[in-house]
Amino acid sequence: MLFIDFIIKLYKAKKNKISSAPILEITRGNPQKTIMDFDKDIGINPNDANLYHERAVAHFSLGNKKQAIKDFDKAIEINPKDANVYNNRGSGNLSMCNYQQAIKDFSNAIDINPNKLNKLGTLPVFPVVNPYF
């Protein structure tokens, strides 16, 4: 993650009156603490799809794949137009051998943002990784 992206995240967190602690903990490689911090922030702002998305990534990094999928689902419920969440949930489903759901997720991501297609005409598929590294 570029330093400027990190600063923008901190600014948005401050602007929305949520803690910047999850962002700091995930950059320190402490996903369990990150999840606890996201839990607090979600309690303050339960309609922020980005918080669910980022907590899902933290869950995934701990191997809590089913909980990660639940958080991806909630993020999509709040904001069904975020191609990145569909792409990440697709990667999660793929890692759990839920192939049909993974295909649906990747297709939804492509439908939402066809400009992210690579030269082969498919969305780049990467395992869910910590977006802050």
N, C-alpha and C positions, 0 to 999 in steps of 0.2 A: 504494500500500500504506500502510495506517495504521501509524504508528510503533509502536503496541502490538503489531501483528502481526509487525513486524520483531523486536522484543524477544523475543517468544514463539519465533520461529524460532531466534534466537541461543541462547536457553535450551535448547531441544530439542537443538540441535547440541552444546552443551556437555554436556548430560546424556548424550547418546549417544556422547560422546567422539569426535565428528567435528569437522572444521574448520568454522568459520564463514566461512572465506575465500570460498567460492563465493557465499554470500549477499551479502557485502560487495562482491565484484567485480561481480556482476550489477546491484547498485544503482548502481555507478559506471559502468555501461554498457560493461563489458569482457567480452563473452561468451566470447572465446577463452580468457582466463585463467580464467573461470568453469568452462569445460569441463575444463581441466587440474586445477582444484581438485576438481571433482566426480569425476574419474577417481581421484584419491587417496582421496577419501572412500569411493567405491564399493569400492576395494581393502580398506579397513578394515571396511566394513559392506556386503558384497555382496548382502544380502537386504533392503535398505531400498528399497522401491518408490518412495518420494518422491525419493530421490536420482536414480534413473533418469528419473523424470518431469521433474524440474527440469533435468537435463542435456539431456533431449530438447527442452525449451523453449529452452535456450541454443543447441543445435544448429540448431533451427529459425530462430532469430533471425539466425544466420550464413548461412542458406540451405542448410544441410546437411540437406535434407529426408529423404533416405533413412536417414541415421543417426538422425535424430530419430524416425522411425517405428520403427526397431529398439529405441531406448530406450523408447518408449511400449509396444512389445510386451513388453519385459522387465518394465516396471512392472506391466503387466496380468498377466503370468505370475506375478509375486510376489503381487500383490493384485488379483484379478479383480473386486473389489467397489467400485472407485473410479470413480464416474461421471465425475469431472473428467478422468481420463486418457482414457477412451473419447471424451469430448467433444473433447479436444484432439487426439487421434489422428484423430478424424473430421474436424476442421478441417484437419489436415495432409493427410489423404487427399483431401479436397475440393480443396485447393490444388494437388495433384498430378494432378487429374482422375481419381482412383480412386473414381468415384462409387458403385459398388456397395459397396465397403468402407466408404466414408464413411457411407452409409445404415445399414449394419450397426453401425458404431460409435455413431452417434447413437441408434439403436434400443436398443442395449445400455445406453447412458447413461440413457435414459428408463426402461428396465426396472428399473435399479438404483435410480434416484432420481426417481420420477415427481413428487415435490413441487417439483422445479426447473423444471417446465413453465411456460412463460409463458402469457399470456392466450389465445394462439392455439392452445394445446395442443401446442406443440413446444418442444424444448429450445432455449434461446437459443444460436445458433451464431455464434461470433466467431472471427476468425482467431487462431491461437496467438500469444499475446503474452507478454512477460515478466511473470510474475505479481507482480513486486516493484515495478512502477510504477503 
